[in-house]
Amino acid sequence: MSQIFCEQRGQWKAATQSQEFLRTLQRYYNNAYTDPEKQDAINV
C-alpha cells in the first residue's frame, strides 16, 4: 500500500515540476516575443 502511495507521490512531484517548467517556459516566451510589441505600443 505505502509503496503505491510513494510511487504516486513521485509521479505527482514530477507532474508539478513539469507544470512549473512549462509555466517558466511560457513566461520566457511571452517576455521574448510579446513584450517588444507592448513596448512599441507604449512608445507610440
N, C-alpha and C positions, 0 to 999 in steps of 0.2 A: 504493500500500500504506500509506504513512505517513499519507496523507490520511484513509483509512478509520479508521486507528488513532486519529487525532486526534478524529475525529467520535465514535467510541465512547467515548473518554475524556471528551469533553464531555457525552455522554449519561449516562455513569456518574456524573460530578460532579453533574449535575442531579438524578439519582435519589437520590444520597446526601444532597444538600441537602434534597430534599423529604422524605426519611425523617426527617432531623433536625428539620425543621419540624413534621412530624406528631407526633414524639416530644414536642417542646416544647408543641404544642397539647394533646396528651393529658395531659401533666403539669399544664398550666394548668387543664384541665377537671377533673382529679382534685382539684386543690387547691381549686378554686372550689366544686365540688359534693359531693365526698365527705368532705373534711376536717371541715366542720361536724358531720356525723354522727358521725365518730370523736371529735370534741371533746366532743360531748354524751355519748357513751358513756363517755369518760374522766371527765367531770364527775359522772356518775351513779355 
